[in-house]
C-alpha cells in the first residue's frame, strides 16, 4: 500500500554557495557531494515526480545556491513543462539577482522568490529595483532578514546555534518533504547536512519505491512518535516541526 505522497520536494541542482554564513555548515565542513546536476539527470527526476502525480511545492537547494547553476533557466522551463501544476519556490541569497535576471527567472517559471539578506550583506541589488518591477512580479517576492531565520544547529552539525536537542518532540518534516541531492540520493530532511540517513538513490531505485520502502516508513513513524534518538542526525537536532506546515511555512 502506498503512503500519502510528500507535498514539498527540494532538488539540489548544485552544491556551490558563494557565501559562508556563520549559521551554515558550509562555513567549516566539506560537502559529501559536490558539483552540478546534469539536465539529463534532472529530467529523470521530473519524469519520476510526474509519474507519481506530484503537484506540490518544488525548490532547488539543499546547501547550495541555485542561481549559480549555469542552466538554471532551462531547469525552470523543463520543470514547468513537465510539472505545470507545481509551485516553484526559489530560495536564494539574492546576490546574483539583477533586474534582468529576476524577470527572466520569473518568466521561466519561478512562482515565488524567497530572498534572504544574509549577515554581512549591506544591500542587495533587488532592493534598488524592486519598485520598478511590475506589480505581479513584486507580489512574487518575499524578503527575509537573516535575523528572522529559524536558525537551528543543522542536525547537530553546529552545536553553538540555538538551544539543546529536542529529543522527545515529534518531527513531521519527513512526512511532507523530500530532499534530493546532486547525485540523486534521497534524504528525509534538509537538516541532514552530513547525509547520515540516505534512504536510497533514485537513479538506481525509483523514488516511488524508496518513499514506500519499509525503512523510510519506519523512520516517518518513529519521528512522528518523537523517537529522534533512534537516528543520528535527528538525535542532535533542535529544529521543532511538530505539525504539518501551512502556506506560511518557510525554512532557513
C-alpha positions as CSV (number, residue, x, y, z in Angstrom):
1,X,0.0,0.0,0.0
2,X,1.4,3.4,-1.0
3,X,2.0,6.1,1.7
4,X,0.4,9.5,1.2
5,X,2.7,11.5,-1.1
6,X,5.1,14.2,0.1
7,X,4.0,17.8,-0.5
8,X,7.4,19.5,-0.9
9,X,10.4,18.4,-2.8
10,X,13.9,20.0,-2.8
11,X,16.2,19.1,-5.6
12,X,19.8,20.3,-5.1
13,X,20.9,21.2,-8.6
14,X,24.4,22.4,-7.5
15,X,26.4,22.2,-4.3
16,X,28.2,25.5,-4.6
17,X,27.4,28.6,-2.5
18,X,29.0,32.0,-2.8
19,X,28.6,32.8,0.8
20,X,29.9,31.4,4.1
21,X,27.4,32.3,6.7
22,X,28.2,31.7,10.4
23,X,25.0,29.8,10.8
24,X,25.6,27.3,7.9
25,X,27.7,24.2,8.0
26,X,29.3,25.2,4.7
27,X,31.4,27.6,6.7
28,X,33.6,24.8,8.1
29,X,32.7,21.4,6.6
30,X,33.2,19.8,3.2
31,X,30.2,18.7,1.3
32,X,29.8,15.0,0.8
33,X,28.6,15.6,-2.8
34,X,30.0,18.3,-5.0
35,X,29.3,19.6,-8.4
36,X,26.2,20.3,-10.6
37,X,23.3,18.1,-11.7
38,X,23.1,17.5,-15.4
39,X,20.0,18.3,-17.4
40,X,19.7,14.7,-18.3
41,X,19.6,13.6,-14.6
42,X,17.2,16.4,-13.8
43,X,14.8,15.2,-16.5
44,X,14.9,11.7,-14.9
45,X,13.8,13.2,-11.6
46,X,11.0,15.2,-13.2
47,X,9.7,12.1,-15.0
48,X,9.6,10.2,-11.7
49,X,7.8,13.1,-10.0
50,X,5.3,13.3,-12.8
51,X,4.6,9.6,-12.8
52,X,4.0,9.8,-9.0
53,X,1.5,12.6,-9.6
54,X,3.4,15.2,-7.6
55,X,1.8,18.7,-7.7
56,X,3.2,20.3,-4.5
57,X,6.0,22.8,-3.9
58,X,9.4,22.4,-5.5
59,X,12.7,24.2,-4.9
60,X,16.3,23.8,-6.0
61,X,18.5,23.8,-2.9
62,X,20.0,21.8,-0.1
63,X,23.0,23.7,0.9
64,X,23.9,25.2,-2.5
65,X,22.8,28.5,-4.1
66,X,20.6,27.5,-7.1
67,X,21.2,30.7,-9.1
68,X,24.9,29.6,-9.6
69,X,23.8,26.7,-11.8
70,X,24.7,27.7,-15.4
71,X,21.5,26.0,-16.8
72,X,19.1,27.2,-14.1
73,X,16.8,29.0,-16.6
74,X,16.5,25.8,-18.6
75,X,15.9,23.8,-15.4
76,X,12.9,26.1,-14.6
77,X,11.5,25.8,-18.1
78,X,11.7,22.0,-18.0
79,X,10.1,21.9,-14.6
80,X,7.1,24.0,-15.7
81,X,6.7,21.9,-18.9
82,X,6.7,18.6,-17.1
83,X,5.1,19.6,-13.8
84,X,2.8,22.6,-14.8
85,X,0.7,22.5,-11.6
86,X,3.7,22.5,-9.3
87,X,4.6,25.8,-7.5
88,X,8.3,26.7,-7.9
89,X,9.9,28.5,-5.0
90,X,13.3,30.0,-5.3
91,X,15.3,30.2,-2.0
92,X,18.2,32.4,-2.8
93,X,20.7,34.8,-1.1
94,X,19.8,37.2,-3.9
95,X,23.4,38.2,-4.7
96,X,23.1,37.2,-8.4
97,X,19.7,38.8,-9.0
98,X,20.0,41.7,-11.4
99,X,16.7,43.2,-12.6
100,X,17.0,41.4,-15.9
101,X,17.9,38.1,-14.3
102,X,15.0,38.2,-11.8
103,X,12.5,39.0,-14.6
104,X,13.9,36.2,-16.7
105,X,13.6,33.7,-13.9
106,X,10.1,34.7,-13.3
107,X,9.2,34.2,-16.9
108,X,10.9,30.8,-16.9
109,X,8.7,29.6,-14.1
110,X,9.6,30.9,-10.6
111,X,6.3,31.4,-8.7
112,X,7.8,32.9,-5.6
113,X,11.2,34.3,-4.7
114,X,12.2,33.9,-1.1
115,X,15.3,36.2,-0.8
116,X,17.3,36.1,2.4
117,X,19.6,39.0,3.2
118,X,22.3,37.2,5.0
119,X,24.6,38.6,7.6
120,X,27.3,40.8,6.1
121,X,25.3,41.8,3.1
122,X,24.6,45.5,3.5
123,X,22.3,45.9,0.4
124,X,21.1,43.7,-2.4
125,X,20.6,44.8,-5.9
126,X,17.0,43.9,-5.8
127,X,16.4,46.4,-3.1
128,X,17.2,49.2,-5.6
129,X,15.0,48.0,-8.4
130,X,12.1,46.2,-6.8
131,X,9.8,49.2,-7.1
132,X,10.4,49.3,-10.8
133,X,9.1,45.8,-11.3
134,X,5.5,45.0,-12.4
135,X,3.0,44.6,-9.5
136,X,2.6,41.0,-10.4
137,X,6.3,40.3,-10.0
138,X,6.6,42.4,-6.9
139,X,3.9,40.2,-5.3
140,X,6.1,37.1,-6.0
141,X,9.0,38.4,-3.9
142,X,9.4,37.8,-0.2
143,X,12.4,39.2,1.7
144,X,13.8,37.7,4.8
145,X,16.4,39.3,7.1
146,X,18.9,36.8,8.5
147,X,17.8,37.8,11.9
148,X,14.3,36.4,11.2
149,X,15.5,33.0,10.1
150,X,14.6,29.9,12.2
151,X,18.3,29.2,12.9
152,X,19.0,25.6,14.0
153,X,22.1,23.5,14.7
154,X,21.6,21.7,11.4
155,X,21.1,18.3,12.8
156,X,23.8,18.8,15.4
157,X,26.4,20.0,12.9
158,X,26.6,23.4,14.5
159,X,26.1,22.8,18.3
160,X,26.6,26.5,19.1
161,X,23.4,27.5,17.2
162,X,20.1,27.6,19.1
163,X,19.2,25.5,22.1
164,X,19.6,21.9,23.0
165,X,18.3,18.9,21.0
166,X,14.6,18.3,21.1
167,X,14.8,14.6,21.9
168,X,11.2,13.7,22.7
169,X,9.3,16.0,20.4
170,X,7.7,14.6,17.2
171,X,9.0,15.8,13.9
172,X,6.8,16.0,10.9
173,X,9.3,17.0,8.3
174,X,9.9,13.5,6.8
175,X,6.1,13.2,6.3
176,X,5.8,16.2,4.0
177,X,9.2,16.8,2.5
178,X,11.8,15.0,0.4
179,X,15.3,16.3,-0.3
180,X,17.1,15.0,-3.4
181,X,20.9,15.6,-3.5
182,X,23.1,16.4,-6.5
183,X,23.9,12.7,-7.0
184,X,20.2,11.7,-6.6
185,X,20.3,10.4,-3.0
186,X,17.1,10.8,-1.1
187,X,17.1,12.4,2.4
188,X,14.1,12.7,4.7
189,X,15.2,16.2,5.9
190,X,17.2,19.2,4.7
191,X,18.8,19.4,8.2
192,X,20.9,16.2,7.4
193,X,24.0,18.1,6.1
194,X,26.2,15.0,6.5
195,X,23.7,12.8,4.7
196,X,23.6,10.2,7.6
197,X,20.1,9.0,6.6
198,X,20.1,8.4,2.9
199,X,17.0,6.3,2.0
200,X,18.2,5.3,-1.5
201,X,19.2,6.7,-4.8
202,X,16.5,7.4,-7.4
203,X,18.9,6.8,-10.3
204,X,19.2,3.3,-9.0
205,X,15.8,2.7,-7.4
206,X,12.6,4.6,-8.4
207,X,11.6,7.3,-6.0
208,X,8.2,5.7,-5.5
209,X,9.8,2.5,-4.3
210,X,12.1,4.4,-2.0
211,X,9.3,6.5,-0.5
212,X,7.2,3.4,0.1
213,X,10.1,1.3,1.5
214,X,9.8,-0.2,5.0
215,X,12.9,1.6,6.1
216,X,11.5,5.0,5.1
217,X,8.1,4.3,6.5
218,X,9.6,3.2,9.8
219,X,11.6,6.5,10.0
220,X,8.5,8.5,9.5
221,X,6.5,6.6,12.1
222,X,9.4,6.8,14.6
223,X,9.8,10.6,14.2
224,X,6.0,11.2,14.5
225,X,6.3,9.4,17.9
226,X,9.2,11.6,18.9
227,X,11.8,8.8,18.7
228,X,14.5,11.2,17.4
229,X,17.2,9.4,19.5
230,X,16.9,6.4,17.1
231,X,18.6,8.4,14.3
232,X,22.0,10.0,14.3
233,X,21.1,13.4,12.8
234,X,17.7,13.6,14.5
235,X,19.2,12.9,17.9
236,X,21.2,16.1,17.9
237,X,18.7,18.2,16.0
238,X,17.0,21.2,17.7
239,X,14.5,22.1,14.9
240,X,10.9,22.0,16.1
241,X,8.3,20.9,13.5
242,X,5.6,19.2,15.3
243,X,2.8,19.7,12.8
244,X,2.3,19.9,9.1
245,X,3.2,23.2,7.6
246,X,0.7,25.8,6.4
247,X,1.1,28.2,3.5
248,X,3.2,30.4,5.6
249,X,5.9,27.7,6.1
250,X,9.4,29.0,5.3
251,X,12.6,27.3,6.3
252,X,16.0,28.8,7.0
